[in-house]
């Protein structure tokens, strides 16, 4: 994999040692997430919309209602910025100034286009379902034409992207290490619980194996 070439819009302006522009750093952060925030502007008014996303190669996809203001705008090719953040821990330093958080984040820039061809659109939605629950698409009722029409899918080729991360313990001023103040890291982890069956589930249907990895 090669690195993206940063410009003024994607280059980290401070704490440069935390930044990375190579795909090997950026893609694992993207692939570890499900929810992103899409930034865009309409007539000079900025908006940031949360949505689900997925990645295939150098392309990021997201979808929603065909009535979505965000999707109606970004599919026209206006500049967009998609961000993903993982909150990994509270960093409790001996001073408020040096207290921080551990995190992984990515900013990806590009222009989105609508995925309108029926087979390609269906394949993109299948890829999203399979990413979350491998094997489920084959057992679902197929989407009908009205459902496909009511759903907009867009794809954004990543033109530029940058990652920024913080890990580890506090970085206090040297003289503060002698203070009688507790310092350290409180890890933050997102976990999944045991699947909860729909009360209206047809009798005799057992939990599919692709949900086993969600069980604690």
Beta strands, then each sheet from edge to edge (+ up, - down):
strand 1: 19-20
strand 2: 35-42
strand 3: 45-56
strand 4: 59-65
strand 5: 79-92
strand 6: 100-114
strand 7: 151-157
strand 8: 160-166
strand 9: 184-187
sheet 1: 1+ 8- 6+ 5- 2+ 3- 4+ 7-
sheet 2: 1+ 8- 6+ 5- 9+
end
